[in-house]
Amino acid sequence: MAIEVPLYDRDLSWLSFNYRVLCMAKDQRVPLYERIRFLSIFSSNLDEFFRVRMPAVQAVNHLLRKDPGVAGEEPVSEETLHAIQHEIDRQQQEFGTILTQTLLPELNRQQVHLYYKEAIPEVHHPFLKEYFLTRVLAYLQPVWLHRKQNFFLENNMLYLVVTLTPDDNPDKQRYAVVNIPSQHLPRFMELPPQEDVYYIAMLDDVIRENIRFLFPEYTVTGCYSIKITRDAEADMNELKGDVLEQVETMIKKRELGIPTRFLYDAAIPEAALHYLVAYFNIQPGEPVAGGCYHNLKDLADLPMPVKAPALTYGKLPPARVPVLDNAPRILDAVMQQDVLLHVPYQRYDYILRFFNEAAADPDVREIYVTLYRIASGSLIASALISAARNGKQVTVFVELKARFDEENNIRWSKKMKEAGVKIVYSIPGLKVHAKTALVKRKRGHQWDYMGLMATGNFNESTARFYTDHVLLTAHPDITREMELLFLYLQSREQPKEYGFMTFKHLLVAQFNLVGRFTELIDREIENARAGKEARITIKLNNLQEKQMIAKLYEAGQAGVQVQLIVRSICCLRPELPESVNITVTRIVDRFLEHARVFIFHNGGREEVYMGSADWMNRNLHRRIEVCFPLYDAALQQQAKEIIRLQLADNTNAVRLDANIQNIPVPAPADAPGVNAQTAIHAYTMSLSNPA
């Protein structure tokens, strides 16, 4: 029977997620500075949406107008585009209301005053002038706008458009652009306190207050902020030959990409706006009215001159793992039993120790790693460099196409290569998103294989606030299949050339992942139709791929109880006749929910998988992803308990309805509220101190 597949628009679904982030900024239960941080996250997310997603939508629509038969692509209707823009406008209006009517007044009550859309009193002017002349002026590059001059606005950089009249000809209007050097100087600066009140000024206003120094013999009649966002979706999928050189070229081209949004201060005079639109060749649909400050993602850096515990989240010290603490060497502990880490609730230091010990152990002969997003000061990459210098064979697959991390990945790949690490670069047409590492140790005539697989990147920086799971295992079947995977990756060939490779334990996208997940769902469907208990529980960041959504609809209609936890994009529509027996939960909290977990009831003999793969077109069909089984019953129980706590959350969790709206989960009147992240932390602490 053919199953109807009702899908929700992915962009509107993503905007629903970003709105949930915005709602955290107005949640009175969240500490003040954390609420400001959620505003920053919302703003950063929206910037990336205009840099990446909107150009992709425009490109697909343009392509389909030329060739309607392009397989796998569907146009975004004008109605949907209008709905997207309407929702963005609505959210931005609410953003401004939350900031100006709630958060800034609350800052004032904490004796902290951020000057925002207001004149800075004279008492601060001497300090501002000194700071401007000694610090800011060195970075300013005022440019007169002339018809004959071709001035380029850099991607996502901040500028002020200045309207001026010559003192000797007040009827003549001139325009200039001044950069706001926020990439060199703090966006916020603390001013000397007055009567126990701390004052903060924005770099934008420091320049505004002193703009006259840049234009002697002119009268400044206006000063308005502008920003241009350019297409950041450089096509890096078909790179061949010298991949490194081509990616470096692509990065430069991306910063010169076509505009997707021209953001301007809504107070700018109409004549000045028309001049700018013509001068910078801004196309219809690109101008967007905004406030007098842009890039408010910088709110994450707002100084906190008043140190009060109530202003931020209390610390959740990461739990220890006794089996690793008590082992002289982690590598030996892994040979004895599988270990599952839950970060950041448990210490990420164990992962660093794993790589450090592998680098120093004289019996370790080979190390293989996939790196997708490398930390800027990566201790893991440094350990791999040490391993190579210690004479070990180190092979690292570096994904050069990891969006916005390409430059950092290139920098580290060059450093590792100089140290003797064998670097394998991107596969043409594919991204390698798998998070895997394999260590081979030889003692006498015996080889030990120790594997490390994760749901998130080997990145100690993001591990502090991304929730992920990491499996350390010496399971012989799993580690042998990991070795096969690394042999394939070193070939840089297309998967179809390696059809002879079979994976029975690992689920590897482009090989068996989609097929195996389909089989697991079908088994639950068969059990439900046979009158047996059938249940599927899946946690993802994004759910968009039509084939897998269709299978979930089919499962629900067959009587399978389907519980989904989807943080961001969800194109499956719950609460429809087609989606009976399916619920979707979303959790946004202090940590970014990042893990992917898959639990299939299997008639009571549950199978549990974790891995790197979201269920999106790109993950399932254009990437190498790896999901791995949990065979140890105790580790399965840990994974299931964490998922149970997340499904029980009634403080920060919401349920998605048929229109992907965030519906709060009501807390029962006769029971305490459950916050999943706090409860998971308590659970992991209990694991470190078993009764």
Long-range contacts (C-beta under 8 A, 24 or more apart in sequence): 3-550, 3-553, 3-554, 3-557, 3-578, 4-553, 4-578, 5-546, 5-549, 5-550, 5-553, 5-578, 6-573, 6-576, 6-578, 6-579, 7-546, 7-549, 7-571, 7-572, 7-573, 8-570, 8-571, 8-572, 8-573, 8-659, 8-660, 9-76, 9-80, 9-83, 9-84, 9-571, 10-544, 10-569, 10-571, 11-49, 11-53, 11-57, 11-76, 11-80, 11-84, 12-80, 12-83, 12-84, 12-87, 12-660, 13-568, 13-569, 13-570, 13-571, 13-660, 14-49, 14-53, 14-568, 14-569, 15-49, 15-84, 15-87, 15-88, 15-91, 16-656, 16-660, 16-661, 16-662, 17-567, 17-568, 17-569, 17-586, 17-588, 18-42, 18-45, 18-46, 18-49, 18-91, 19-87, 19-91, 19-662, 20-586, 20-588, 20-654, 20-662, 21-45, 21-588, 22-91, 22-94, 22-95, 22-98, 23-588, 23-662, 24-588, 24-589, 24-652, 25-95, 25-98, 25-103, 26-98, 26-102, 29-651, 31-310, 31-311, 31-312, 31-313, 32-103, 32-106, 32-107, 32-110, 32-310, 32-311, 33-302, 33-304, 33-311, 33-312, 34-312, 34-313, 34-590, 35-103, 36-103, 36-299, 36-300, 36-302, 37-299, 37-300, 39-95, 39-98, 39-99, 39-103, 39-296, 39-299, 40-296, 40-297, 40-298, 40-299, 40-300, 41-297, 41-300, 42-91, 42-95, 43-95, 43-295, 43-296, 43-297, 43-299, 44-297, 44-300, 46-88, 46-91, 46-92, 47-156, 47-229, 47-295, 47-297, 48-232, 50-229, 50-260, 50-261, 51-155, 51-156, 51-229, 51-230, 51-231, 51-232, 51-233, 51-260, 52-232, 52-233, 52-403, 54-260, 54-261, 55-231, 55-232, 55-233, 55-257, 55-258, 55-260, 56-233, 57-81, 58-260, 59-233, 72-617, 92-290, 95-296, 96-291, 99-296, 110-306, 110-308, 110-311, 111-196, 111-197, 111-198, 111-306, 112-197, 112-198, 112-200, 112-304, 112-305, 112-306, 113-197, 113-198, 113-199, 113-200, 114-188, 114-200, 114-202, 114-302, 115-199, 115-200, 115-201, 115-202, 115-205, 116-202, 116-293, 117-291, 117-292, 117-293, 120-201, 120-205, 120-209, 123-194, 124-191, 124-192, 124-199, 124-201, 125-209, 127-191, 127-192, 128-191, 128-201, 128-206, 128-209, 128-210, 129-209, 129-210, 131-189, 131-206, 132-206, 132-207, 132-209, 132-210, 132-213, 133-210, 133-213, 135-185, 136-181, 136-185, 136-203, 136-206, 136-207, 136-210, 137-213, 139-179, 139-181, 139-184, 139-185, 140-178, 140-179, 140-181, 140-207, 140-214, 141-178, 141-179, 142-176, 142-177, 142-178, 142-214, 142-215, 143-176, 143-177, 143-178, 144-174, 144-175, 144-176, 145-175, 145-176, 145-177, 145-275, 145-279, 147-279, 151-177, 151-279, 152-256, 153-177, 153-226, 153-227, 153-228, 153-280, 154-228, 154-255, 155-228, 155-229, 155-230, 155-232, 155-254, 155-255, 155-257, 156-227, 156-228, 156-229, 156-230, 156-295, 157-183, 157-227, 158-182, 158-204, 158-225, 158-227, 158-294, 158-295, 159-225, 159-226, 159-227, 160-204, 160-207, 160-208, 160-211, 160-223, 160-224, 160-225, 160-226, 161-223, 161-224, 161-225, 161-226, 161-264, 161-268, 161-272, 161-276, 162-211, 162-214, 162-215, 162-220, 162-222, 162-223, 163-220, 163-221, 163-222, 163-223, 163-224, 163-269, 163-272, 164-215, 164-218, 164-219, 164-220, 164-221, 165-218, 165-219, 165-221, 166-217, 166-218, 166-219, 167-217, 167-218, 167-219, 168-217, 170-219, 173-271, 174-218, 175-272, 175-275, 175-276, 175-279, 176-214, 176-215, 177-226, 178-207, 178-211, 178-214, 180-204, 180-207, 180-225, 182-295, 182-298, 186-301, 187-295, 187-298, 187-301, 188-298, 188-301, 188-302, 188-303, 190-303, 190-305, 193-305, 198-305, 198-306, 200-302, 200-303, 200-305, 202-293, 204-292, 204-293, 222-268, 222-269, 222-272, 224-264, 224-265, 224-267, 224-268, 224-272, 224-292, 225-264, 225-265, 225-290, 225-291, 225-292, 225-293, 225-294, 226-262, 226-263, 226-264, 226-265, 226-276, 226-294, 227-262, 227-263, 227-294, 227-295, 228-259, 228-261, 228-262, 228-263, 228-280, 229-259, 229-260, 229-261, 229-262, 229-263, 230-254, 230-255, 230-256, 230-257, 230-258, 230-259, 230-260, 231-257, 231-258, 231-259, 231-260, 232-257, 232-403, 232-404, 233-257, 236-400, 236-401, 236-406, 236-426, 237-401, 237-428, 237-429, 237-430, 237-431, 237-622, 238-428, 238-429, 239-401, 239-426, 239-428, 240-428, 243-400, 243-425, 243-426, 243-428, 244-400, 244-410, 244-413, 244-425, 247-400, 247-401, 247-406, 247-410, 247-426, 248-410, 250-406, 251-406, 251-407, 259-283, 259-286, 260-286, 261-286, 261-288, 262-286, 262-287, 262-288, 263-288, 263-290, 263-294, 264-288, 264-289, 264-290, 265-289, 265-290, 265-291, 265-292, 266-290, 266-291, 267-292, 313-590, 316-344, 316-345, 316-678, 316-681, 318-343, 318-344, 318-345, 318-346, 318-347, 318-348, 319-345, 319-346, 319-347, 319-681, 319-684, 319-685, 319-687, 319-688, 320-346, 320-347, 320-688, 321-346, 321-347, 321-350, 321-687, 321-688, 322-688, 324-350, 324-353, 329-357, 329-361, 330-354, 330-357, 330-472, 331-357, 331-358, 331-361, 331-364, 331-439, 331-441, 331-448, 331-450, 334-450, 334-472, 334-473, 334-474, 335-448, 335-450, 335-474, 337-632, 338-471, 338-472, 338-473, 338-474, 338-475, 338-630, 338-631, 338-632, 338-635, 339-471, 339-472, 339-473, 339-635, 340-469, 340-470, 340-471, 340-472, 340-630, 340-632, 340-635, 340-638, 340-639, 341-469, 341-470, 341-471, 341-472, 342-467, 342-468, 342-469, 342-638, 342-642, 342-680, 342-684, 343-456, 343-463, 343-466, 343-467, 343-468, 343-469, 343-470, 344-463, 344-464, 344-465, 344-466, 344-467, 344-591, 345-467, 345-680, 345-681, 345-683, 345-684, 346-684, 346-688, 348-460, 348-463, 348-464, 350-472, 351-380, 351-452, 351-458, 351-460, 351-463, 351-470, 352-379, 352-380, 352-383, 352-460, 354-437, 354-439, 354-450, 354-452, 354-472, 355-379, 355-380, 355-383, 355-384, 355-387, 355-437, 356-383, 356-386, 358-383, 358-387, 358-392, 358-439, 358-450, 359-383, 359-384, 359-386, 359-387, 359-390, 359-392, 360-386, 360-390, 361-441, 363-441, 363-442, 363-443, 364-392, 364-439, 364-440, 364-441, 365-392, 365-393, 365-440, 365-441, 365-442, 366-392, 366-393, 366-394, 366-395, 366-438, 366-439, 366-440, 367-392, 367-393, 367-394, 367-395, 367-437, 367-438, 367-439, 367-440, 368-394, 368-395, 368-396, 368-397, 368-436, 368-437, 368-438, 368-439, 368-482, 368-483, 368-486, 369-394, 369-395, 369-396, 369-397, 369-436, 369-437, 369-438, 369-458, 370-396, 370-397, 370-399, 370-432, 370-434, 370-435, 370-436, 370-437, 370-489, 371-396, 371-397, 371-398, 371-399, 371-409, 371-412, 371-457, 371-458, 372-399, 372-402, 372-405, 372-432, 372-433, 372-434, 372-435, 372-457, 373-402, 373-405, 373-408, 373-409, 373-457, 373-459, 373-462, 374-398, 374-405, 374-408, 374-409, 374-412, 374-457, 374-458, 374-459, 375-459, 375-460, 375-461, 375-462, 376-408, 376-461, 377-461, 378-412, 378-459, 378-460, 379-460, 380-458, 380-459, 380-460, 381-412, 381-415, 381-416, 384-416, 384-421, 385-415, 385-416, 385-419, 385-421, 387-421, 388-416, 388-419, 388-420, 388-421, 389-419, 389-420, 393-422, 394-420, 394-421, 394-422, 395-421, 395-422, 395-424, 395-486, 395-490, 396-421, 396-422, 396-423, 396-424, 397-424, 397-425, 397-432, 397-486, 397-489, 397-490, 398-423, 398-424, 398-425, 398-426, 399-426, 399-431, 399-432, 399-433, 400-425, 400-426, 401-426, 401-431, 402-431, 424-489, 424-490, 424-492, 425-492, 426-492, 427-489, 427-492, 427-493, 427-494, 427-624, 428-492, 428-494, 429-494, 429-622, 430-494, 430-495, 430-510, 430-622, 430-623, 430-624, 431-618, 431-622, 431-623, 431-624, 432-489, 432-623, 432-624, 433-612, 433-613, 433-619, 433-623, 433-624, 433-625, 434-485, 434-508, 434-612, 434-624, 434-625, 434-626, 435-612, 435-626, 436-482, 436-485, 436-486, 436-626, 438-479, 438-482, 438-483, 438-486, 440-483, 448-474, 449-474, 449-476, 449-479, 449-480, 449-482, 449-483, 450-474, 450-479, 451-475, 451-478, 451-479, 451-482, 453-482, 453-610, 453-611, 453-626, 453-628, 454-612, 455-594, 455-595, 455-596, 455-597, 455-610, 455-611, 455-612, 456-594, 456-595, 456-612, 465-590, 465-591, 465-592, 466-591, 466-592, 466-594, 467-591, 467-592, 467-593, 467-594, 467-595, 467-677, 467-680, 468-594, 468-595, 469-595, 469-597, 469-610, 469-639, 471-610, 471-628, 471-630, 471-635, 475-505, 475-631, 477-504, 477-505, 478-505, 478-506, 478-628, 478-629, 481-505, 481-506, 482-506, 485-626, 489-624, 495-624, 505-628, 505-629, 506-626, 506-627, 506-628, 506-629, 507-609, 507-611, 507-613, 507-626, 507-627, 507-628, 508-624, 508-625, 508-626, 509-613, 509-619, 509-620, 509-621, 509-623, 509-624, 509-625, 509-626, 510-621, 510-623, 510-624, 513-613, 513-620, 513-625, 513-627, 514-547, 514-548, 514-620, 517-548, 517-551, 517-598, 518-547, 518-548, 518-551, 520-598, 520-600, 520-602, 520-607, 521-551, 521-552, 521-554, 521-555, 521-560, 521-600, 522-551, 523-600, 523-602, 524-555, 524-560, 524-600, 524-601, 524-602, 525-554, 525-555, 525-558, 525-560, 527-560, 527-601, 527-602, 527-603, 528-555, 528-558, 528-559, 528-560, 529-558, 529-559, 532-603, 533-601, 533-603, 533-604, 534-558, 534-559, 534-560, 534-561, 534-601, 535-560, 535-561, 535-562, 535-563, 535-599, 535-600, 535-601, 536-560, 536-561, 536-562, 536-563, 536-599, 536-600, 536-601, 537-562, 537-563, 537-564, 537-565, 537-597, 537-598, 537-599, 537-643, 537-647, 538-562, 538-563, 538-564, 538-565, 538-597, 538-598, 538-599, 539-564, 539-565, 539-566, 539-593, 539-595, 539-596, 539-597, 539-598, 539-643, 539-646, 540-564, 540-565, 540-566, 540-567, 540-596, 540-614, 540-615, 541-566, 541-567, 541-568, 541-569, 541-593, 541-594, 541-596, 541-614, 542-566, 542-567, 542-568, 542-569, 542-570, 542-614, 542-615, 542-616, 542-619, 543-569, 543-570, 543-571, 543-572, 543-614, 543-615, 543-616, 544-569, 544-570, 544-571, 544-614, 544-615, 544-616, 544-617, 545-615, 545-616, 545-617, 545-619, 545-620, 545-621, 546-571, 548-615, 548-620, 549-615, 552-582, 553-578, 553-579, 553-582, 555-581, 556-580, 556-581, 556-582, 557-581, 563-647, 565-593, 565-643, 565-646, 565-647, 566-656, 567-592, 567-593, 567-594, 569-616, 570-656, 570-660, 573-658, 573-659, 573-660, 574-655, 574-656, 574-657, 574-658, 575-657, 575-658, 576-658, 579-658, 583-655, 584-655, 584-656, 585-646, 585-647, 585-649, 585-653, 585-654, 585-655, 585-656, 585-665, 586-653, 586-654, 586-655, 586-656, 586-662, 587-646, 587-649, 587-652, 587-653, 587-654, 587-676, 587-677, 588-652, 589-652, 589-675, 589-676, 589-677, 590-677, 591-677, 593-646, 596-627, 597-639, 597-642, 597-643, 598-627, 599-639, 599-640, 599-643, 606-636, 606-640, 608-636, 608-639, 608-640, 610-639, 638-687, 641-683, 642-680, 642-683, 645-674, 645-676, 645-679, 645-680, 645-683, 646-676, 646-680, 648-674, 648-676, 648-679, 649-674, 649-675, 649-676, 649-679, 650-674, 651-675, 652-676, 652-677
